[in-house]
Amino acid sequence: MFTMRRPGHATPPLSGTLSGMRITVLAGGVGAARFLRGLKAAAPGAQITVVGNTGDDITLSGLRVCPDLDTVMYTLGGGISTEQGWGRQDESFTIADELKAYGGGTPWFTLGDKDFATHIMRTQMLAEGRPLSEVTRVLCERWQPGVRLLPMSDDTIETHVTLSDGRRVHFQEWWVRLHAKGQARSIVPEGAAQARPAPGVLEAIADADFVILPPSNPVVSIGPILTVPGIREAAAAKTVVATSGIIGGAPVRGMADACLTAIGVETSAAAVAAHYGADLLDGWLVDEQDKAVADDPSLAGIEVRAIPLYMRDLDSTAAIAASAIDLAQKIQQRKGPNG
Amino acid sequence: MFTMRRPGHATPPLSGTLSGMRITVLAGGVGAARFLRGLKAAAPGAQITVVGNTGDDITLSGLRVCPDLDTVMYTLGGGISTEQGWGRQDESFTIADELKAYGGGTPWFTLGDKDFATHIMRTQMLAEGRPLSEVTRVLCERWQPGVRLLPMSDDTIETHVTLSDGRRVHFQEWWVRLHAKGQARSIVPEGAAQARPAPGVLEAIADADFVILPPSNPVVSIGPILTVPGIREAAAAKTVVATSGIIGGAPVRGMADACLTAIGVETSAAAVAAHYGADLLDGWLVDEQDKAVADDPSLAGIEVRAIPLYMRDLDSTAAIAASAIDLAQKIQQRKGPNG
């Protein structure tokens, strides 16, 4: 049954049925969550599994905070602060104020009371010995995000940044407290290379019709996921379509340029695709202003499609997601049943 | 320097100077906290050390809650809910509501948001390996309760109740959830007999001019404190004056009768004093309606004084505290310098 809600935005027609289609998405936070809303609208009958980045995770006031998982969960579950793009809507800050009165808390990373409750629940379950994947499943029972949300790993992974002055800080501290100022010398998802994928991750990739990379930060969101042994290999064996988070030489949102510079990659749609590599990527969605990327010799083997790529609203985002699906299906048809 | 604020209530005159006097109080929760407010008013120049019961402590939603320590800290620090006698004033319940939405939380023990922040701070510090006595000191830096507040022990102690049907529950569950219904077969402060007194506890008792027991529950508040090895012996070596929490055969507040029945002690001022024992108690303050207790042969060796014993307001409570001090001083004078 073809149940797709046709976006108002001009979009390529989708071939075949989408119901029952299995799509696995490797996801960061805000950008991924917005893309996923569009993907759900574009393919309402699809079974979507989201493999979420946990490199941003941090322990604050003794509570385990998983910003990317929560952003996806809140966004798809209708609890997100639409103004911020992260955290809960209609928040109060009693806990943060009280912690400050005790000389505690984390002034540069203020969590709202509702958000704190999520972290209390998570920390309690983790302390009971339950793995993060199970904890995430329990939290999602409330939010019903309409996707299966898996952390990339149940093992603890934390991205750390070494600054030019030699200081080593948690990614969140560099990103949120220092606003990505202070030239980063290196960015490493500590623990990722030794981690095991969470239960179901490799299977969700292997069983997917295709894999989509949303316009998340390639260094600190998608990068840590691909660093967990087995995930990149599993994805590379599938048709993978990614959407560029770089438009016209600048990140659409956030400070991806600071991250790309730190790992020696130019902030351009071509350079990011080359960074992912033709062994992983089959299709690369870029904005219309970057259509020249299609002729870049460094992207040989990657099919580039240029479309309007700004996620302005749900309709435009659904159109982008529909294009990603369409591109993936076209590539698969060309590659044949074993592609 | 004599700096006592003279209570408006009729009260025996206090002899000598109170400034620099060292008083150590073994304390439960609400009753003790109210008594301590009166004691501070009656003896503003005194150095008061409070040894707090930790048998009520419980882990809720993964956070360590110390109800008695917090009630003393909040009450003396001006943060208590004056209506309830426990918890913070002007509370909100966002966290509790959110935990419930996740299917978590503890519906029968609802904590407010401000209170949650205290438990988050405490749990974080405990997880860092800091002992409860140090954690309590840090929390008190904010509240400035005007007394030195020590937990009876840094070791984990939890009072458990065995019900007549054989069920074994945490004291809080019996007290708060079951409203002390269901005949208690036994009440045991688990871990107390194997615990060590917290640093400073034995010294505070040994160095005190005298020890006061406020009208706390003799079974579940004072009982666990006296069970920690060394504390009863240290107190017995000093002049100890206690105030009865039983007036006219009934507890002034709470359900002490249910606790006393469980350990086979009659709910009367005489029986409670006999339960404490003449080896421990030197003086016993009872209400005027219980003045006949003075002639009870089972209380030989304990000096009984009958006064108005209801803590109606700060003035009446200060008068009770002043009587306790006066009785202790009179007993000391009689016993001589080594009493």
Interface residues (C-beta under 8 A of the other chain):
Chain A: S61 G62 L63 S92 T94 I95 E98 L99 A101 Y102 G103 G104 D113 K114 F116 A117 T118 I120 M121 T123 Q124 A127 V138 L139 E141 R142
Chain B: S61 G62 L63 S92 T94 I95 D97 E98 L99 A101 Y102 G103 G104 D113 K114 F116 A117 T118 I120 M121 T123 Q124 A127 V138 L139 E141 R142
